[in-house]
């Protein structure tokens, strides 16, 4: 299990922006019957953990001499830079099943796309599962090589997970399919449509990007 060091945090509210400028991410730890605890983690160290563990793998969060088995339950990002600006860590009980959403990763090659010029349609990007913390998959692979014709479909029931993992989504829900390429008539119709002008969005006289940066609310958390 990957380990991440965290420290107790006294600074709250808008003052936490000074931490972010110093490369430190505000965080909160919570769980069943547990009092919320404000924390900080190093931005670079967290980046490494996130890349390796994702948001569904267990992480050993070390606070002082004590370790907590946690999931990255909620991660807030800056709308312009996409940098992590706040983290919610959820402490789990190793003998208690939990529900969480797991991302789908599409692998393989579809002949309906490669040979027939079809368009791959990903109807789902993630599914909710239930499992013990140690059994949670980081991701679920979807092999699209089974999509050989436009009639072939992949449903939730086709997803392969461990015996100790239960997928909570409707088994008949569509995961992926391939649609035929557009006809020449459809392409001509699209080309004939007039171009739509996108006006610059302004808020109180400011350009959109400047407005978002100045009016972005403090990252939502359960303790700040």
C-alpha positions as CSV (number, residue, x, y, z in Angstrom):
1,X,0.0,0.0,0.0
2,X,1.3,3.4,-1.0
3,X,2.1,5.8,1.9
4,X,1.5,9.6,2.0
5,X,2.6,11.9,4.8
6,X,0.1,14.5,6.1
7,X,0.3,17.2,8.8
8,X,-2.3,18.8,11.0
9,X,-3.6,22.1,9.8
10,X,-4.7,25.2,11.7
11,X,-5.2,27.5,8.8
12,X,-8.7,27.5,7.3
13,X,-10.9,29.5,4.9
14,X,-9.4,31.8,2.3
15,X,-6.1,31.8,4.2
16,X,-5.4,28.4,2.8
17,X,-4.6,30.1,-0.6
18,X,-1.2,30.9,1.0
19,X,-0.6,27.2,1.5
20,X,-1.4,26.4,-2.1
21,X,1.1,29.1,-3.3
22,X,3.7,27.3,-1.2
23,X,3.0,24.0,-2.9
24,X,0.9,22.6,-0.1
25,X,-2.6,21.2,-0.5
26,X,-5.3,21.6,2.2
27,X,-7.1,18.4,3.0
28,X,-9.6,16.9,5.4
29,X,-9.8,13.4,6.9
30,X,-13.2,12.0,7.9
31,X,-14.9,8.7,8.4
32,X,-17.7,6.8,10.3
33,X,-18.0,8.3,13.8
34,X,-14.7,10.2,13.3
35,X,-14.3,13.9,14.0
36,X,-13.2,15.8,10.8
37,X,-9.5,16.6,10.9
38,X,-7.9,19.4,8.9
39,X,-4.6,18.4,7.2
40,X,-2.1,19.4,4.6
41,X,-0.1,17.3,2.1
42,X,2.8,18.1,-0.1
43,X,1.6,18.8,-3.7
44,X,4.4,16.9,-5.4
45,X,4.2,13.9,-3.1
46,X,0.4,13.8,-3.6
47,X,0.8,14.0,-7.4
48,X,3.0,10.8,-7.3
49,X,0.5,9.0,-5.1
50,X,-2.5,10.0,-7.3
51,X,-0.7,8.9,-10.5
52,X,0.1,5.4,-9.0
53,X,-3.0,4.8,-6.9
54,X,-5.8,6.7,-8.6
55,X,-8.9,7.6,-6.6
56,X,-10.0,4.0,-5.8
57,X,-6.9,2.4,-4.4
58,X,-6.1,2.4,-0.7
59,X,-3.5,4.8,0.6
60,X,-1.8,4.7,4.0
61,X,-2.1,8.3,5.3
62,X,0.5,8.9,7.9
63,X,-0.2,11.6,10.5
64,X,2.5,11.7,13.1
65,X,3.1,8.1,14.2
66,X,-0.3,6.9,13.2
67,X,-1.4,5.5,9.9
68,X,-4.9,5.7,8.5
69,X,-6.2,3.5,5.6
70,X,-7.9,6.0,3.3
71,X,-9.4,6.5,-0.1
72,X,-9.1,9.8,-2.0
73,X,-12.8,10.3,-1.8
74,X,-13.1,13.8,-3.4
75,X,-10.5,15.8,-5.2
76,X,-11.2,19.5,-6.1
77,X,-9.2,21.0,-9.0
78,X,-8.6,24.6,-10.1
79,X,-10.9,25.3,-13.1
80,X,-8.2,26.9,-15.2
81,X,-4.9,25.1,-14.2
82,X,-6.4,21.7,-13.2
83,X,-4.1,21.6,-10.2
84,X,-5.3,19.9,-7.1
85,X,-6.6,22.5,-4.6
86,X,-8.3,20.4,-1.9
87,X,-8.6,16.7,-1.0
88,X,-11.1,14.8,1.0
89,X,-9.6,11.6,2.5
90,X,-12.1,9.0,3.7
91,X,-10.9,6.6,6.3
92,X,-12.3,3.1,5.7
93,X,-12.8,0.0,7.9
94,X,-11.0,-2.9,6.3
95,X,-13.8,-5.3,7.2
96,X,-16.6,-3.1,5.9
97,X,-17.7,-3.0,2.3
98,X,-17.9,0.4,0.6
99,X,-19.5,1.8,-2.5
100,X,-17.5,3.9,-4.9
101,X,-17.2,4.7,-8.6
102,X,-14.5,3.1,-10.7
103,X,-13.3,4.5,-14.0
104,X,-13.6,2.4,-17.2
105,X,-10.5,2.1,-19.4
106,X,-11.2,1.2,-23.1
107,X,-8.5,-1.2,-24.5
108,X,-8.1,-3.1,-27.7
109,X,-9.1,-2.4,-31.3
110,X,-12.5,-2.6,-32.8
111,X,-12.7,-3.9,-36.4
112,X,-16.0,-2.0,-36.9
113,X,-14.0,1.1,-36.3
114,X,-10.8,0.1,-38.1
115,X,-12.2,-1.6,-41.2
116,X,-15.7,-0.1,-41.4
117,X,-14.9,3.5,-40.5
118,X,-17.4,3.4,-37.6
119,X,-17.4,5.7,-34.6
120,X,-16.8,4.3,-31.1
121,X,-19.5,5.4,-28.7
122,X,-18.5,5.3,-25.0
123,X,-21.8,5.4,-23.2
124,X,-20.3,5.0,-19.7
125,X,-17.0,6.4,-18.3
126,X,-17.3,4.8,-14.8
127,X,-19.5,2.4,-12.8
128,X,-20.4,2.1,-9.2
129,X,-19.1,-0.9,-7.4
130,X,-19.3,-2.4,-3.9
131,X,-16.4,-4.3,-2.3
132,X,-14.1,-4.5,0.7
133,X,-11.5,-1.7,0.6
134,X,-8.6,-4.1,-0.3
135,X,-10.6,-5.6,-3.2
136,X,-11.5,-2.3,-4.9
137,X,-10.1,-2.2,-8.5
138,X,-8.3,0.9,-9.5
139,X,-10.0,0.7,-12.9
140,X,-12.0,-1.7,-15.0
141,X,-10.8,-2.6,-18.5
142,X,-13.3,-2.7,-21.4
143,X,-12.1,-4.7,-24.4
144,X,-13.6,-3.1,-27.5
145,X,-12.0,-5.8,-29.8
146,X,-15.4,-7.6,-29.4
147,X,-17.0,-4.9,-31.4
148,X,-16.6,-6.4,-34.9
149,X,-19.9,-5.1,-36.4
150,X,-22.3,-2.2,-35.9
151,X,-24.7,-4.6,-34.2
152,X,-22.2,-5.7,-31.5
153,X,-22.6,-4.0,-28.1
154,X,-20.9,-4.1,-24.7
155,X,-23.1,-4.1,-21.7
156,X,-22.4,-3.7,-18.0
157,X,-22.9,-7.5,-17.7
158,X,-19.9,-8.0,-20.0
159,X,-17.5,-6.2,-17.6
160,X,-14.9,-8.5,-15.9
161,X,-14.2,-7.8,-12.3
162,X,-13.0,-9.8,-9.4
163,X,-15.2,-12.3,-7.6
164,X,-15.3,-10.1,-4.5
165,X,-16.4,-7.0,-6.5
166,X,-20.1,-6.3,-7.2
167,X,-21.1,-3.9,-9.9
168,X,-24.1,-1.9,-8.9
169,X,-25.1,-0.5,-12.3
170,X,-27.9,-2.1,-14.3
171,X,-26.5,-5.2,-16.0
172,X,-28.3,-4.2,-19.3
173,X,-26.9,-0.7,-19.4
174,X,-24.8,0.0,-22.5
175,X,-21.1,0.6,-22.1
176,X,-19.9,0.8,-25.6
177,X,-21.0,0.4,-29.3
178,X,-20.0,1.5,-32.8
179,X,-22.1,3.6,-35.0
180,X,-21.8,3.7,-38.8
181,X,-19.9,6.6,-40.4
182,X,-21.9,9.5,-41.7
183,X,-23.2,9.4,-45.2
184,X,-22.1,11.8,-47.9
185,X,-25.5,13.5,-47.6
186,X,-25.1,14.0,-43.9
187,X,-21.6,15.4,-44.3
188,X,-22.9,17.9,-47.0
189,X,-25.7,19.0,-44.6
190,X,-23.2,19.6,-41.9
191,X,-20.9,21.6,-44.2
192,X,-23.9,23.7,-45.3
193,X,-24.7,24.9,-41.8
194,X,-23.6,28.4,-41.0
195,X,-20.8,28.8,-38.5
196,X,-22.0,29.9,-35.1
197,X,-20.1,32.8,-33.6
198,X,-19.0,32.3,-30.0
199,X,-19.1,35.6,-28.1
200,X,-16.6,36.1,-25.3
201,X,-18.4,35.5,-22.0
202,X,-18.1,38.4,-19.6
203,X,-19.0,38.7,-15.9
204,X,-19.3,42.2,-14.5
205,X,-17.3,43.6,-17.4
206,X,-14.5,41.0,-17.1
207,X,-13.4,38.4,-19.6
208,X,-14.6,34.9,-18.7
209,X,-11.1,33.6,-17.7
210,X,-10.5,36.6,-15.4
211,X,-14.0,36.3,-13.9
212,X,-13.6,32.7,-13.1
213,X,-10.2,33.3,-11.4
214,X,-11.5,36.2,-9.3
215,X,-14.8,34.7,-8.4
216,X,-13.9,31.0,-7.9
217,X,-15.3,30.0,-4.5
218,X,-13.1,28.4,-1.9
219,X,-12.7,24.6,-2.5
220,X,-15.6,22.8,-1.0
221,X,-14.8,20.7,2.0
222,X,-16.3,19.2,5.1
223,X,-14.0,21.0,7.5
224,X,-12.9,24.4,6.2
